[in-house]
Amino acid sequence: MKILHVDQNHPALIEGFEALGHENIIAYKTPLADLTSALAIAEGIVIRSRFPITAAVLEQCPKLKFIARLGAGLENIDTATAEKKNIALLAGPEGNRNAVSEHSIGLLLALLRKIPAGDQSVKQGEWLREAHRGWELSGRTVGIIGYGHMGKQLAKKLKGFDVKVLCNDILPDVGDAHAQQVPLAVLQQQAEVISLHTPQTPQTTGMINTQFIAAMHHPFWLINTARGSAVDTAALLEGIATNKILGAGLDVLEFESKAFTEVVQQNKTETLDALLKNDKVILSPHIGGWTYESHLRLATVILNKFKAQFHS
């Protein structure tokens, strides 16, 4: 096959395809408008998020047999059109689930123990112990929304913290030894921490909104390492202002570009500025799944799925 790579990936994937006898076409920085000839001959496409694979793009790919995404979600692919054309879709949530779960815990502990604020205070010449007194995670109830690869890995790691873990998912019977599956209303009644691990869908867009926050029985900490679109930022800031939300750890933002490579202010400059200045919010630049280990693991997962699909 001729396999087109439009996003940079680990050399192990390139080498793996070559070892199987396939030809790699490297176009990491080539604009979509200049890929017409490559798309016409491509039998496989490997992407992350640089541009969406729309129906219009797929129409330019008469030979395409598979699309591989080096990540968890497929929201940047027109999956319906791909399926109609019998194009196999390969994703790698197994590849970065460990990285995402560790980052989620890191954000949560940093919030509870006020680590970023304490760091900055000491570096400014202060030594304010009482001002940076924090909370312990042990004994609390954590609610995980979205109990797939990422959610399950987080629940597994949380068991060592002596917490109660609840999960909620659109699929039935996904709870396990690490988390009890409950209706959303029950989770909102009991949870003191909410961690999001949902894909981007019409149902999850804006799900953390004014109504959701009002339905929470306890003041809570919010962690989002899923998709920025899941959180209504204005509602989040209002929740923090009223102490309904005690703090937020966000690896993803509502204001991200679709390629996840930058923050796009668009028409919400005031809301974004308020978020960036809020001392109860900890931010990171969509790096939850972005580790040296996951970089290799994602390549390995995709290569193995490709082998199972086309070399079994």
N, C-alpha and C positions, 0 to 999 in steps of 0.2 A: 504493500500500500504506500501511497504518498500521504504523509501526515504533516499537516500544517500547524505550526506552533506560533500562536499570536500573542502569547504572554510568556515571559521568562519563567523557566522551571528548572528543576534540579537536573544536572547532567546525567544522573542515573536513568532518567526516563528516556532521554535521547539515546543513550548507550543501549538501553534495553530494547528499544524499537529496532535499532540497527542490528543488534544481535539476533533478532527474530527475522531479519531480512527485509525490513521496511526502510523507506527513504524519508528522512526528516527535511522539511522545508521550514527554515527558521525566519520568522518575520515578527520579531519581538516589538519592533518600533515602527513597522510599516503602517501608515494610515489605512483605514478600511477602504477608502476610495481607490487606493493603489493595489488592492489585493484581488482584483477581478480575475486576472489570469491564474493566480494561485488557487483561488476558490473553485475555478472551473475544473481543476485537475485533482483537487484534494479528496481523498477518501476518508480522511480523519482530520478532526480539528481539536487541538488542545488549547484550552483557554483558562483564564482566571476570571477577570472582570473588566478587561480593558474596553471592550465594546460589547453590546448585546448581539446575540445571534437571533435576529428577527426573521420573520417569514421572507422578507425581501432578501436577506443574506442567504437564506437556505435555497431560494430560487436560483442563486448563482452557483449552487453546489450540486450539479447533477450526479456526481459520482460518490457523494458523501455516504459513508457507512456508519460512522460514529462521531460523537462529540464527547470529549472528556473534559470535565471541569476539575481543576485542582483546588477543591474546596468542598463545602457541604451543600450549599443551595444551588438550585438550578433556575432561579428567578430571572436570570439574564438570558435565558434560552426560551424561544417559543416552542415549548415542549409539545403542544398539540400538533403543530405543523411537523415537527420532527418525527413524532410517532406516526402521523399519516404517511410520511415518506419512508417509514421503517428504518429510521436512523436510531441506532442504539445510543443511549445516554448513560455515561459513566461519571459518577461523582465519588468523592473521597472523604466522607465525614469521619470515617474511621482513622484517617490520617492525622487529623488535628484535634480530635476530641480530647486527648490528654492535655494538650497545650491550652485549649480553651477552658477546660475545667480548672486547671491550675491558676490561670489568669483570673478567673471568676473568684476563686478563693483569695487570691492576692488582693484584688480590689475590695473584697468584703472585709478582710482583716485590716487593710489600710484605712477604711472608713471607720470601723469600730474603734480602732486604737489611735485614730487621728495622726497617723504616721507622716503624711506629707506636710501637714501643718506644723507638726513638731520639728520636722527636718528644717523647714524654712525659718522657724522661730530661732532655733539654735544657731543657724548660719547667720542670722541677723544680730547675734550677740546676746540673745535672751535665754533665760533658763526658767521657763514657766511651767512647772510641773502640774499644778492644779488646773491651769487653763487647758492642758492637754490630757486630762484624765479621760479614759475611754471606757468602753464596755467589752465584756467577754462574750464570745460566741457560744460557749458551752451552755447547755440547758435551754437554748432557744429553739423555735420552730421555723424551719426554712421551707418555703414553698417554691417549687420548681415548676415553671410553666413551659411545657414542651418537653416531653420525656422520650426523646430519641437518643441518638448516640451521645450528644453533648450532655443532655440532662442526666442520663444514666451514669455517665462517668463522673459528673459532679456529685451526685448522690453517693456514689461509692466512696469518694474521697472524704465526703462530709461525715461519714460514720465514725471516723477517728476523732471527731470534735465533740462527741457526746451531744448531738442535737437530734431533734425529731425532724424527719424529712417527709414532706407531703409533695405529691406531684399531681399535675393536671395535664391532660392531653386530649385531643379530639378523638384519638383512637381508644377503644375500650381495652381493659385488661393488659395494660402495659406496666403496671406497678410490679415491684419485685421486692426482694429482701432488703433493699436499700431505701425504698420510698413507698409510702402508702398512697395509692391513687384515690383522689377524692374529687367531688364536684368543685367547680370554681368557688361557689359560695362558701363551702366549708374551708377551702384554702384561705379565702379572704377573712374568714372568721378567726382563724388560728395563727396564721403566719406572721412573723415579725421581720422576716427577710423574704424578698421576692427576687428570684433569679430567672431571667428570660432566656429560653433556648429554643425559640420558635423559628420556623422559616418565614420568609416574607411572602405573605398572601393577602388577598383582600380582607380576610377575617382577622389577621394579626396586625394590619396597619392601623396605628393609632389605638391599639388595645389598652395601653396604659394612659387613660384619659381621666377627666374630672370624675366621671361616674365610677370608674374602677377604683380610684383613690378614695372616694367617699365611702365605698363599700368595704374598705379595709377596716377591721375592728381595732387593730392596734396601730400606733405609729410604726413605721417600718423603714427599713433600708432597701433600696432598689439596686439591683445589679443587672446590667444589660450588656452581654457579649454576643448577642444574636444579630439583629438588624436594627439600625437606627430608626427606621420607620415605625417600629412597634411602640415608641414612646412619643406622646404629644408633649413637646418640650415646654410649652406654655403652661400646661396642666402640671407638669413636674415642678416647675418653678413656683407655681401657686401652692402646691402641696408642701414644698419646703418652707415657704413663707408662713404657712399656717401650722407648721410643725407636724403635719400629718405624715410627711416624709422626713425621716431623720437625716438622710444623706443618700447620695446616688453615686455609684461607680459605673461609668459609661465608657465602654471600649468602642462604641458605635454611636453615631449621631444622626438625628433627623436631617441634618444639613450636609451629609456626605454626598459626594458625586456618586453616580452609579458604578463607577470603576473603583470606588473606595480609596481614591488616591489623594483627595483633597476635600476641604470643607468649602461648600458653595453657599455664600450668604444669601443670594437671591433677594427675596423681599422680606426676610425675617431678621434683619440686622439687629434690631433691638433685642429680640428674644435670644439670639445667639450670643450677643455681647453680655447679656445678663447671665447666661449659663456659664460663660467663660470666667466671669468675675465672682461666681458664687463659691464661697469657701466651704460649702457642704457638698460640693460636687468634685469627684476625682475623675479625670479624663485620661484616656490613652488613645493613640491613633490607629484604631482597628488592628491591633497586634495580638489579640487573644490567641489566635491560631498560628502566629508568626514566629516560630522558633526554628533553630537550626535542625532540631530533631524532626519536627513536623514537615519541614521542607523536603527532607529525604523520604519520610514516611508517606507523604502524599504521593510522591512519584512512584513509590513501591506499590501502594494500594491501586493506583490507576493502572500500572503495568500488569499487575496480577488480574485485575478485572478484565483488561483487554485480552490477556492470554485465555482466560476462561471463556470469553465471548467468541474469540476468533481463532484460537489455537487449541481448543479442547478436542 
